[in-house]
Every structure is written in C-alpha cells, then in structure tokens.
Amino acid sequence: MPKSTSPILVAVDPSSVSQAAFQQALRLALFLKAQLIAISVTPRYEGNMHRWKISNADEQLSQPFKQCLEDVKQAASAKGQTVRTIHAIGDPVDEIVRVAEDENVGLVLMGYPKRSMIERVILGRTTAKVIGCSPCDVLMIPENSEINFSRILVGIDGSRYSMEAGQRALELAHAFGGEVHALTVLDIPLERSILYGVLNEAERKSFPPLQTLAGQGERLGVRVVTEIREGSPYATLVQYSEDKKMELIVLGTYGRTALGNILLGSVVERVASISTLPTLVVKRLG
C-alpha cells in the first residue's frame, strides 16, 4: 500500500459497480490523507466500414464518461472531500497506466462486477492488463464489497514477490490496527506425498518464510497467524478467507509485463475471479 502522501488513482466508468468502487476509494483516501484522482477513459472510435463515419464520434461517446466524472465530483463534495478528475480518449489500459506513472500514484483502484460461472471466468481484459502493466499496487473491489483491514490474508510461497506481499500486509495491519493471516498452500499430489515423503519436505521448506513474517510482525506489534494447508492454491486461499472471515486478500505478482498476460490463469487471477473480498496485488514495496 502506498505511503499516505502518494495519490490514489481510481478508474471510473458509467457503471454502478464503478461508482460503488469510488465510494470505497473516498474512504481510503480520507484515512490515508491521500490525494484522490479519478480517471475515466473513452475507448477511441475506430469507425465501421459498413456504416457512415460519425464526424463527432469521440464527443458523443465521451458524454457518459464525462458525466460519470461529474457524478464522482458530486459524491466527493457530499462527503466534504475533493477529487481531481481526468478524462482521456484511447486505450483504457494505456491511459490508466500513463496517469499512474505521470502522477507517481501509489495505488490504482478498480471495481468489477459479480460473475456467473465464476469458476470458469478470467478477469476482464482491461483489469488483467492494468495489473500486469501497473507501476504500483492494484486494489480490485468486487461488486458490493467494502475495504476493511482488520483481518488480512496473505499468500506466502517463499518467493520474493510473496514476501513483498507479506510486507505490505504487515504495513496495512500496523496502520489500521489489524492482524495478518499468512497462509502457505502446498499443491502436491497425495500419492507422491505418501510414496516419497514430498509433503514433509515441502512443509519443512515452507516454515522459514512464515516464521520470518511472524518475526517481522512481532517487531511491529502486529499479530500474525501462520498456517500450512494442502490443495489448490487459489481455491484454498479463498476457502481459508471464508472460513476465517477475512476482509482483504493480499497477493504478490511477478513484476511488470507489457502485455499483462502473466495474470492469465495465475493464482491472482483465479482468486480475484471467485472471491467476494477485495484483493490487493502488490507490485512493489512502498
């Protein structure tokens, strides 16, 4: 999560889901005393060879996107807060990432709707690419959810990326007076664990990262609960979050990619697809 002086960028569009996510962004910006920037991007009109060209297509298409920026201004004003708005025309991913870089943003916040057949869907193309290309953390807010930091779940697999996610979880818990649950999931076929003792070896290797994070939490005065479970990483993380009544899931991802394809099929993408909780994707340490 960014330092309190880093701006928060929230992507908005005419949907009700986006407007609800903006309300959560307002709450977060108020607590962190951070500048809030709202961006709305009109996809560029490319024309259609089977129809007459629309001379003022960009202007017509932009109207609902400009209106949603006016709506968020009013919503912020009603709560005694301010928001700087930016309208752009072009590729939504390019524009969101450009503003995040130009404004030295510490967090990008995006809302997304509930899905049917959620076990089979992937994140929307724009959301997945923003996560992949973003220079900073991305917080995804599913429809009808709220941001809270009292009980934070972080997935730890021993990689540098997951340990950075653990650091962010500790920072949040320390700032908001919460606790961290650090979970390592061992995805090992049962027959292999029985025949070759793979599970015991994996458990032995998984303990040091969890112990490291618990020690860091102790020094910060943050309670850290550690656990190791077997199963599918994404399904186990979501199930644990439901069993333990978590409020936020924090995950690391493998840096920055121009295409964002690293998200497709990943634990991050699958967790966000099936969880009803906000998911924070950590891109770098603050």
N, C-alpha and C positions, 0 to 999 in steps of 0.2 A: 504494500500500500504506500502511496506517496507521502512525503512529508506534508505538513499542514500548509506550507507555502506553495506547493505545486498545484496548478489548476486542475480541475476535473472537467473532462470533456464528455458530454452525454449526446448520443446520437438520437435524434427525434424524427418522426415522420407523422403522417396524419392518422396513424392507427391508435386505438385506445390503449393498446399494450405499451406503446412508446410514451404516451402521456403518463401512464402509471409509473413507468420506469423513471420519468423525470421527477416525479414526486419523491422517489427514493434518493435520487441524486441531490435534490434540495436538502433532504435530511442529512445526508453525508457531508455535503459542503458546509452546512451550518455547524456541525460538530467539529469538523477539521479546520474551520475558519479558512476555507479554500475558495478561490475564485471559481465560479461555475460558468462554463461555456457550453452553449447548446448549438449543435450543427445539424442542419437539415440539407440533404443533397437531392436535387432533382436529377434523375437519370437523363442523360443527354438524348434528345430526339434524333434518331438516325434516319427517319423518313421511311417510306414504304413504296417500293417500285410499282405497286398495284394501285396506289391511291395518289390523289393530288398532294403535292407538297404543301405543308402548312407553314405559311410565312412567319408566323409568330408562335411556333410550337413551343419553344423554350419558355416563353412568357406564360402561355396557357397552362403548360404542365407544371410550372413553378408555383402557381397560385396556391394550391393546397399545402405545399411545403412551406411557403412563406407564412401562410395562415397558422400553421402549427407552431411556428416560432413566435408569432404574436400571442398565441394561446399560452405558451410556456412563460412568456414575459408577464402576462396577467396572473398566472398561477404563482409565480415567484413574488410578485408585488403583493398579492393577497396574504402572503406569509411574511411580509416585511423584508424580503430578500431581493437581490438583484441577480440578473443573469445576462451575460453578453451573448448575443446571437450571431451566427454566421450562416449565410445561405450560399450554396455553391451549386454549380451545374457541372455534371460529369459523372465519372465512375464513383459510386459511394465509397468503395474501399480506398481508392486513391485519395479522395478528398478528406476522409476521416483521418487517414494516416498522415497526410500532409499537414493538417491543422495540429495534430498531436505533436508532430515534430517542430513546427514553427512556433507553437506556443509553449514548448517544453512541458507538455502535460505529464502529470504523474499517474493518471488513471483514466481509462476510457470505459464508459459505462453504456451498456446496450441491453434493451429489453427484447424478449422474444416470446411468441405465443405458445400455448399448450399445443401438443401434437397428438394426433390419433396414431395408433400402431407405433407407439414411441420406441419399441424395441428395434424397429427397422429403419427409423429415420436418422438422418445426419443433420448436423446444424445447417442453418441456412447458409448459402454460399457467401453472402456478404459477411455474416458473423464469423464464419470459419476463417475467411481471408483476413479480416481485421485482426483476429487473434494472431494469425501467423505473421502478419506484417507489422503489427504494432510495435513501437519502440518502448512501450510501457505496459504495465499491468492492464488486464481487461476484466471487468466485472460484468458477468452476464446475469440478468434479472429475469427469471421466468415469470410468466403471467400470474398475477395475484399473489406474489410473494413480497416479503419485506426484508430489508437488510438489518440484521442484528449480529452482534459479535460476542454474545455471552458464551456460546458453545461452538467452537470452531474445530472442524475435522480437516486434517491434512494427510494426504497420502505420501508415505515415505518408502522409497525403494532403494535408497542408498546412493542414488545418483546426485551429482551436484545440483541438478535442477530441482529435485525433490527437496534437497536440504535448503535451497534458497526459498522454496515454498514454505518450509518449516520455519525459517527465519521470519518470513512475512506474517505467518500465523501468530508467532510469538509477539511481534510488534503490535499487531491488532489487539491481541488479548491483553497486552500490557496497557495499551492506550484506552481500551474500553472496559477494563476490569473483567475480562472473560477467562475461560480456560481452553486449553488445546487438547484435542484427542489426536494422537499420532498413530496411524494405522499402516502396518505393512501387510500386504497381501501376497501370499505365496501361491503362484499358479503352477502347481506340479501335479501331473497325473498320479492318481492314487497308486496304481500298480508299480510305478517307478519308485515312489517313496517307500513302499513296502519292501521291494526287492533290493534296492541299492542304498537305502538309508538317505535318499536325497533330501527328504524333508528335514531331518535332523541337522544336516549340514547347512541347509538354507536358513533354518531358524538361528543357527549359531552365527551365521554371517549377517543376519538381519538385525541382531540385537545391538551391535555397536552404534549404528546411526540413530536408533531410537534412544539409546542411553545418552548419546551426545546431545540430542534435542532436549531430553528431560533435564540434563545438567544445565543447559543454557536457560531453560525455563526457571529452574530453581534460582539461578543467579538474578533473574529479572523479577522474581517473586510471582511467577505465573505457574499455576497448576498445570502439569502435563500428564495426561493419561496415555500409556502406551499399550499397544496390543498387536498380536500377530494372528492373522487368520488365513485359512486356505480358501482357494476358489478363484473365480474370475475377478480380476482386479476391479473393473468398473462396477460389476453387479454387487460385489462385496462391499465396496465403498458406499454405494447407495443404500444397501441394506443396513449397514452399520449406522449410517446417518439417520435412518428411520428408527432403528432400534433404540439409539441413544438420544434421540430428539435433538440432533444438531441443528444449527441455524445457518451455517455457512460452510461450504466445502472449498478448500484451497488446494490447488494443484500446480505443479511446475510443468513447463513445456520446454521443448528443445530449441530455445533461442528464436531466431527470426529468419523467416524464409520468404523469398519474393513472391511465391505462389500461394503460400498458406496451405499447401497440400499435406504438410506434416500433421495437420489436425485430423485428416480424414481417417476414420477407423481407429483413432487413438483413444486412450483412456479418457482424456479430457473431453473429446467429442461425445463419447458414449455416456459418460457421467452427466454431462450437461443435457443430453437428449432425454434421459429417463428420470433425472432428479427434479424434484419440485423446489429445491433450495437454490439460492444464489450461488454461483460458482465463480471464484476468483482465480484467474490464470495469471501466474507470476512470471513475468518476462525478465525482470532484473531486480537486484536489490536496491532499495532506496538509499 
